[in-house]
Structure formats: C-alpha cells, structure tokens
C-alpha cells in the first residue's frame, strides 16, 4: 500500500518552547523536568514532572480542537468510569506561540497499541462500558466535527482514495463490498451523542494489565456513536467484539454495521497517511484485517 508522511507542523514545537511558555504563564511548574513523550499528527505531548503532561498543538486544525477539550472535558470527566485527562491548567497564546495549550494529569501505563491488556475479555467490557457512559445526548452547543460522527456518506472520497492504494485485488474487492454494505445501512436518527472522536489503541491506556484510562480528547465531538464503536475492530477478536457490544448495550444492527464501516474508513486513513508513523500504520493494518475477516 502506498503511504504518505504525517502532516508537517505549522509551527515549531519543542521542549524549549514548553519551558518558555511555562515560565511565562505557570512559573510554579517551570522548573519541573520535561520529557517528550509523543510528537504526533496533531500535538506535541511532554511529560512534566511526575504527575503532569503538557499538550501543545503543532497544527492549526488541532489548535481549534484544544478549546473544545478545555471547555467540555471537565464537565464529562466526573461521570465516566475511567479516568480522562481533563485540563488542570490552561495556557494562552503568546508572541512565541499562537494557540491555547493545556497541562493535564499524567496517568501511569502504556498505550494499548504497545501493550495489550493481559485479558482482552474484561478489556472489551471495560471499553464498551466506558462508551455507554460517554454516549449521552450532547447539548446544542457541543462541538461538531466535519470528519467524525457524521454519516458514512461524508467519508466516501477518503475510502475510495484509500482503496485505490490497496495492492491486493482480492482484499480491495472484499473491502469495497464491506464498505458498500455499511454505507447502505440507515443513518443515525437519534440525537447527537457525545463522542471521543478519535478512539483507537493509541488513545487507550493499559496499566497493570488492565484498561486504566482513555486519553486525547482533542477530537471530542457530537454525532453518530458508530464512529467511536469502530475501536472494537482495532483491539478485539470477533468474540471479544461481541462482549464489547454487550457491555455497550444499545448498538442496534445498523449502528454496528456503520461501526464496521467506520473501522474500515479509519483503517484506510491510518494506512495511507502513516509512512513515518509505524504505530498508526500497525493500528491500521490490524483494523483492516479485522474488518475483512
């Protein structure tokens, strides 16, 4: 499969910049050790001392999402069964850096993309239960993401482009049939629900063998819950997906079929845009194979 590199940063981000911003706005934190953890598609994430992280957007689209996370995550955190990184400090734009940024709690553990839970059956139930708690009707002023939580029709061009890069003709034909079946299912006709918006194994933490937290709510949005449910194809076997669905408790057949379509759409996006990100490429490959089973 032909792949592209990650999007380039719109502004340079670095440990030195983090130190400068902390010194200007949160001087009580500025002397803490700083260590880069990830420099991903959207954010630079640095460990700050023992208990905190700093998240700096590296691209303009991500900068707009930070405000959503800062506004809404503190309200949602209290009713969720797993910890989430609600901001504990907020940074403001400066002459050196143009966007808002956040200081959030550090949660121990490793992402599920690197270290799977010891037992995926309770992990499936835990994640399904988490989404059941999260997926409640969102208020009218909740964020709307043009790429997530939308009808599958809005992902057609990306899927068509992604399928063109699938080298194996049999895989390509199977994936096309699965996509067409998903796209023909009835659209979500309920109220827009709160969504994580970017739920995949790199945003699920595992500590001591168990799912311990859900992180990176930069794409928090409202809409069709099928978008989030697609994570079931990124982590679990068919039987484990059934346990995930039971824990979620309210995915009808149409929603579940749309979730499979979302898993395919996201797998193709990960595969075609991760030439220099083996982590996301591996997630895409696993999801693609699970969808095709």
C-alpha positions as CSV (number, residue, x, y, z in Angstrom):
1,X,0.0,0.0,0.0
2,X,1.3,3.5,-0.9
3,X,1.5,5.7,2.1
4,X,2.1,9.4,2.8
5,X,4.0,11.1,5.6
6,X,2.4,12.7,8.6
7,X,1.2,16.3,8.2
8,X,4.0,18.8,8.7
9,X,3.9,21.0,11.8
10,X,2.5,24.5,11.2
11,X,4.7,25.9,14.0
12,X,7.9,24.5,15.5
13,X,7.2,22.9,18.9
14,X,9.9,21.8,21.3
15,X,10.9,21.2,24.9
16,X,12.4,24.7,24.9
17,X,9.1,26.2,23.9
18,X,7.3,24.3,26.6
19,X,9.8,25.6,29.2
20,X,9.4,29.2,27.9
21,X,5.6,29.1,28.0
22,X,5.5,27.6,31.5
23,X,7.9,30.2,32.7
24,X,5.7,33.0,31.4
25,X,2.3,31.6,32.5
26,X,2.8,28.9,35.1
27,X,6.1,29.7,36.7
28,X,5.5,27.3,39.6
29,X,5.7,24.4,37.1
30,X,8.6,25.8,35.0
31,X,11.4,24.1,37.0
32,X,9.9,20.6,36.7
33,X,11.7,18.1,34.3
34,X,10.3,18.0,30.8
35,X,10.5,14.9,28.5
36,X,8.9,14.5,25.1
37,X,6.5,11.5,25.0
38,X,5.0,11.8,21.5
39,X,5.1,14.2,18.6
40,X,2.0,13.1,16.8
41,X,-0.2,14.2,13.9
42,X,-1.8,17.0,16.0
43,X,0.1,17.6,19.3
44,X,3.4,17.6,21.0
45,X,3.0,15.8,24.3
46,X,5.6,16.2,27.1
47,X,5.9,14.7,30.5
48,X,6.1,17.4,33.1
49,X,7.5,16.2,36.4
50,X,5.9,13.1,37.9
51,X,2.2,13.9,37.7
52,X,1.5,16.1,34.7
53,X,1.7,16.3,30.9
54,X,1.8,19.3,28.6
55,X,-0.1,19.2,25.3
56,X,0.8,21.8,22.6
57,X,-0.9,21.7,19.2
58,X,1.5,21.5,16.3
59,X,-1.0,22.3,13.5
60,X,-3.8,24.9,13.1
61,X,-6.6,22.3,12.9
62,X,-5.6,20.8,16.2
63,X,-5.4,24.2,17.8
64,X,-9.2,24.7,17.3
65,X,-9.8,21.3,19.0
66,X,-7.9,22.2,22.2
67,X,-10.6,24.8,23.1
68,X,-13.3,22.0,22.9
69,X,-11.3,19.8,25.2
70,X,-10.7,22.6,27.7
71,X,-14.4,23.6,27.6
72,X,-16.1,20.2,27.8
73,X,-13.8,17.5,29.3
74,X,-14.0,18.9,32.9
75,X,-17.8,18.6,32.7
76,X,-17.8,15.0,31.3
77,X,-15.0,13.6,33.5
78,X,-17.0,13.1,36.6
79,X,-19.5,10.7,35.2
80,X,-17.1,8.4,33.2
81,X,-16.0,5.1,34.6
82,X,-12.4,5.5,33.5
83,X,-10.0,8.5,34.1
84,X,-9.8,11.1,31.4
85,X,-7.3,13.9,31.1
86,X,-9.4,16.9,32.0
87,X,-7.0,20.0,31.9
88,X,-5.7,21.2,35.3
89,X,-4.0,24.3,33.8
90,X,-4.7,26.3,30.6
91,X,-2.1,28.1,28.6
92,X,-2.8,31.2,26.5
93,X,-1.4,32.3,23.1
94,X,1.7,34.4,23.2
95,X,4.1,36.2,20.8
96,X,6.2,33.0,20.7
97,X,3.2,30.6,20.2
98,X,-0.1,31.4,18.6
99,X,-2.6,28.9,20.3
100,X,-4.0,27.8,23.6
101,X,-2.4,24.8,25.2
102,X,-3.1,22.5,28.2
103,X,-1.5,21.0,31.2
104,X,-3.3,17.7,32.0
105,X,-2.8,14.8,34.5
106,X,-0.3,12.1,33.8
107,X,-1.8,8.6,34.0
108,X,0.6,5.6,34.5
109,X,0.6,2.9,32.0
110,X,1.3,2.3,28.3
111,X,-1.0,2.8,25.3
112,X,-2.8,-0.4,24.2
113,X,-1.1,-0.2,20.8
114,X,2.2,-1.0,22.6
115,X,0.9,-3.2,25.5
116,X,-2.4,-5.0,25.2
117,X,-4.4,-5.8,28.4
118,X,-3.5,-9.1,29.9
119,X,-7.0,-10.3,29.3
120,X,-8.9,-8.8,26.4
121,X,-12.3,-10.0,27.5
122,X,-12.6,-7.7,30.5
123,X,-10.9,-5.0,28.5
124,X,-13.7,-5.3,25.9
125,X,-16.3,-5.0,28.6
126,X,-14.5,-2.0,30.2
127,X,-14.2,-0.1,27.0
128,X,-17.8,-0.9,25.9
129,X,-19.0,0.3,29.4
130,X,-16.9,3.5,29.1
131,X,-18.6,4.3,25.8
132,X,-22.0,3.5,27.1
133,X,-21.4,6.1,29.8
134,X,-19.9,8.7,27.4
135,X,-22.5,8.4,24.7
136,X,-25.3,10.5,26.1
137,X,-27.1,13.3,24.3
138,X,-24.9,16.3,23.7
139,X,-26.1,19.9,24.2
140,X,-26.9,22.1,21.2
141,X,-23.6,24.0,21.6
142,X,-21.4,20.8,21.6
143,X,-18.7,20.7,19.0
144,X,-19.4,19.3,15.6
145,X,-16.5,17.7,13.7
146,X,-16.7,17.7,9.9
147,X,-14.9,14.3,9.7
148,X,-16.2,12.4,12.8
149,X,-19.7,11.4,14.0
150,X,-21.0,12.2,10.5
151,X,-23.0,10.0,8.1
152,X,-20.7,7.5,6.3
153,X,-21.5,9.3,3.0
154,X,-19.1,12.0,4.2
155,X,-16.2,9.5,4.2
156,X,-16.8,8.2,0.7
157,X,-14.0,10.1,-1.0
158,X,-11.4,9.1,1.6
159,X,-12.4,5.5,1.4
160,X,-12.3,5.5,-2.4
161,X,-8.8,7.0,-2.3
162,X,-7.7,4.6,0.3
163,X,-9.0,1.5,-1.6
164,X,-7.0,2.6,-4.7
165,X,-3.8,2.1,-2.6
166,X,-4.7,-1.4,-1.6
167,X,-2.4,-3.6,-3.7
168,X,-4.1,-6.9,-3.3
169,X,-7.1,-7.2,-5.7
170,X,-9.0,-9.7,-3.5
171,X,-8.6,-7.5,-0.4
172,X,-9.6,-4.5,-2.3
173,X,-12.8,-6.2,-3.7
174,X,-13.7,-7.5,-0.2
175,X,-13.2,-4.1,1.4
176,X,-15.3,-2.4,-1.3
177,X,-18.2,-4.8,-0.6
178,X,-18.0,-4.3,3.1
179,X,-17.9,-0.5,2.6
180,X,-20.9,-0.6,0.3
181,X,-22.9,-2.7,2.7
182,X,-22.1,-0.3,5.6
183,X,-22.9,2.8,3.5
184,X,-26.3,1.4,2.7
185,X,-27.4,1.0,6.3
186,X,-29.8,3.5,7.8
187,X,-28.1,6.7,9.1
188,X,-28.2,7.5,12.8
189,X,-31.6,9.0,13.6
190,X,-31.1,9.7,17.3
191,X,-29.9,12.8,19.0
192,X,-26.2,13.7,18.5
193,X,-24.3,11.9,21.3
194,X,-21.1,12.9,23.0
195,X,-18.2,11.1,21.2
196,X,-14.5,10.8,21.9
197,X,-14.0,11.2,18.2
198,X,-10.6,9.6,17.9
199,X,-10.8,6.4,19.8
200,X,-8.1,3.9,18.8
201,X,-5.5,1.8,20.7
202,X,-3.0,4.7,20.9
203,X,-5.6,6.6,23.0
204,X,-6.4,3.8,25.4
205,X,-4.0,3.3,28.4
206,X,-3.2,-0.1,30.0
207,X,-1.7,-0.3,33.5
208,X,-1.0,-3.5,35.4
209,X,-2.6,-5.5,32.6
210,X,-6.0,-3.6,32.7
211,X,-7.5,-0.8,30.7
212,X,-6.8,2.2,33.0
213,X,-7.7,5.4,31.2
214,X,-8.8,7.0,27.9
215,X,-6.8,9.9,26.7
216,X,-6.5,12.5,23.9
217,X,-10.0,14.0,23.6
218,X,-8.8,16.6,21.1
219,X,-11.5,15.4,18.6
220,X,-14.3,15.4,21.2
221,X,-17.5,16.0,19.2
222,X,-21.1,15.0,18.9
223,X,-22.9,12.8,16.4
224,X,-23.3,9.2,15.4
225,X,-21.9,6.8,18.1
226,X,-20.7,4.4,15.4
227,X,-17.5,6.4,15.0
228,X,-16.3,5.5,18.5
229,X,-17.6,1.9,18.3
230,X,-15.1,1.3,15.5
231,X,-12.4,0.8,18.1
232,X,-13.8,-2.7,18.6
233,X,-12.2,-3.8,15.3
234,X,-8.9,-2.2,16.3
235,X,-8.4,-4.2,19.5
236,X,-10.6,-7.2,19.7
237,X,-11.4,-10.5,18.1
238,X,-14.9,-11.3,16.8
239,X,-15.9,-12.9,20.1
240,X,-14.4,-10.1,22.1
241,X,-16.2,-7.6,20.0
242,X,-19.5,-9.3,20.9
243,X,-18.5,-8.8,24.6
244,X,-17.8,-5.2,23.9
245,X,-21.2,-4.8,22.2
246,X,-23.0,-6.4,25.1
247,X,-21.2,-4.0,27.6
248,X,-22.2,-1.1,25.4
249,X,-25.8,-2.4,25.5
250,X,-27.5,-0.3,22.8
251,X,-25.9,-0.8,19.4
252,X,-28.6,-2.0,17.0
253,X,-27.6,-3.9,13.9
254,X,-27.5,-0.8,11.7
255,X,-25.2,1.1,14.2
256,X,-22.9,-2.0,14.5
257,X,-22.7,-2.2,10.7
258,X,-21.9,1.5,10.4
259,X,-19.2,1.0,13.1
260,X,-17.6,-1.6,10.9
261,X,-17.7,0.8,8.0
262,X,-16.0,3.4,10.2
263,X,-13.4,0.9,11.2
264,X,-12.6,0.4,7.5
265,X,-12.6,4.1,6.7
266,X,-10.2,4.8,9.6
267,X,-8.0,1.8,8.9
268,X,-7.5,3.1,5.3
269,X,-6.8,6.6,6.6
270,X,-4.2,5.3,9.0
271,X,-2.6,3.1,6.4
272,X,-2.3,5.7,3.7
273,X,-1.1,8.6,5.9
274,X,1.5,7.0,8.2
275,X,4.6,6.5,6.2
276,X,6.7,7.8,9.1
277,X,4.4,6.6,11.9
278,X,4.7,2.8,12.3
279,X,2.5,2.9,15.3
280,X,-0.5,4.2,13.4
281,X,0.3,2.1,10.4
282,X,0.2,-1.0,12.6
283,X,-3.2,0.0,14.1
284,X,-4.5,0.5,10.5
285,X,-3.2,-2.9,9.4
286,X,-4.8,-4.7,12.3
287,X,-8.1,-3.0,11.9
288,X,-8.1,-3.6,8.1
289,X,-7.6,-7.3,8.7
290,X,-10.3,-7.5,11.4
291,X,-12.8,-5.8,9.2
292,X,-12.1,-8.2,6.3
293,X,-12.5,-11.3,8.5
